[in-house]
Amino acid sequence: MSSHPMHEASAASLPLQLSDRFTVPSDVMDRRVGDETVILHLATGTYYGLDPVGARMWELMLAGQSLAEIRDQMLQEYAVEAAQLERDLLKLGHDLLAQGLVGVSNVQS
């Protein structure tokens, strides 16, 4: 078990904050296929595909960065407006939560 608090059922219904960080259950695996990433929940068989930009978001999530830190890093790497990037990050976070592929930890650094 992860040492980070996971609130999978309730977190999906709560709004995500830019200070949130994600935790990944031990039965969730990911694999790179070309420039895309496939995430698989071994217990449920749920899988989720990410395009190259989503794969970069996932990589930064796995590194333990908060959504705000991911946004800031990706603003340096991609030509995108901050507001659009925030919407995309929050949507991906909600999608991953809804599929049980991540939990949320809002521990502030």
Wavefront OBJ file of the C-alpha trace (Angstrom):
o trace
v 0.000 0.000 0.000
v 1.066 3.546 -0.654
v 1.919 5.732 2.285
v -0.018 8.588 0.692
v -3.690 9.038 1.585
v -5.991 7.839 -1.169
v -9.595 8.838 -1.372
v -10.652 7.187 -4.622
v -14.425 7.083 -4.113
v -14.820 10.518 -2.573
v -12.042 12.239 -4.535
v -13.799 11.718 -7.852
v -16.670 13.878 -6.627
v -14.502 16.590 -5.076
v -13.031 19.398 -7.159
v -9.334 19.046 -7.805
v -7.023 21.804 -6.639
v -3.821 22.892 -8.333
v -2.010 21.967 -5.101
v -3.153 18.328 -5.442
v -0.705 15.543 -6.178
v -1.668 12.102 -7.435
v -0.836 8.714 -6.015
v -0.852 5.570 -8.110
v -2.154 2.292 -6.653
v 0.284 -0.607 -6.739
v -1.972 -2.512 -9.157
v -1.801 0.215 -11.814
v 0.907 -0.087 -14.447
v 1.871 2.002 -17.440
v 3.719 1.247 -20.649
v 5.032 3.503 -23.360
v 4.017 2.501 -26.861
v 5.830 4.753 -29.299
v 5.175 8.306 -28.115
v 1.955 7.351 -26.335
v 1.345 5.757 -22.929
v -1.158 3.100 -21.924
v -2.216 2.880 -18.266
v -3.659 -0.426 -17.022
v -5.456 -1.192 -13.749
v -4.596 -4.866 -13.245
v -7.426 -5.586 -10.789
v -10.228 -4.236 -12.987
v -8.785 -4.522 -16.475
v -9.438 -0.813 -17.026
v -7.027 0.781 -19.437
v -6.544 4.369 -20.511
v -4.551 5.666 -23.466
v -2.634 8.942 -23.434
v -1.388 10.938 -26.397
v 2.137 12.413 -26.192
v 1.008 15.507 -24.232
v -1.084 13.400 -21.840
v 1.861 11.022 -21.488
v 4.048 13.961 -20.420
v 1.417 14.999 -17.854
v 1.366 11.403 -16.530
v 5.170 11.327 -16.324
v 5.160 14.494 -14.210
v 2.328 13.133 -12.038
v 4.407 10.006 -11.375
v 7.318 12.239 -10.372
v 5.150 13.544 -7.533
v 4.599 17.038 -8.877
v 1.463 18.983 -7.968
v -0.898 20.054 -10.726
v 0.470 23.609 -10.410
v 4.048 22.341 -10.777
v 3.040 20.244 -13.795
v 1.334 23.278 -15.347
v 4.409 25.447 -14.795
v 6.773 22.810 -16.215
v 4.596 22.188 -19.270
v 4.208 25.924 -19.967
v 7.982 25.942 -20.461
v 7.855 22.906 -22.775
v 4.756 23.584 -24.908
v 3.245 26.576 -26.693
v -0.092 26.618 -24.863
v -2.118 29.101 -22.849
v -2.038 28.573 -19.086
v -5.846 28.503 -18.773
v -6.186 25.810 -21.454
v -3.406 23.742 -19.908
v -5.061 23.962 -16.469
v -8.382 22.778 -17.939
v -6.627 19.866 -19.671
v -4.744 18.900 -16.503
v -7.895 18.998 -14.375
v -9.844 16.980 -16.966
v -7.129 14.323 -17.127
v -6.984 14.206 -13.336
v -10.753 13.755 -13.084
v -10.736 11.081 -15.801
v -7.961 9.119 -14.082
v -9.739 9.405 -10.712
v -13.035 8.241 -12.199
v -11.300 5.164 -13.649
v -9.600 4.361 -10.315
v -6.169 4.806 -11.881
v -4.983 7.393 -9.344
v -5.776 8.691 -5.877
v -5.334 12.246 -4.632
v -2.954 13.571 -2.042
v -3.206 17.272 -1.318
v -0.234 17.361 1.020
v 1.348 20.770 0.575
v 5.097 21.083 0.326
l 1 2 3 4 5 6 7 8 9 10 11 12 13 14 15 16 17 18 19 20 21 22 23 24 25 26 27 28 29 30 31 32 33 34 35 36 37 38 39 40 41 42 43 44 45 46 47 48 49 50 51 52 53 54 55 56 57 58 59 60 61 62 63 64 65 66 67 68 69 70 71 72 73 74 75 76 77 78 79 80 81 82 83 84 85 86 87 88 89 90 91 92 93 94 95 96 97 98 99 100 101 102 103 104 105 106 107 108 109
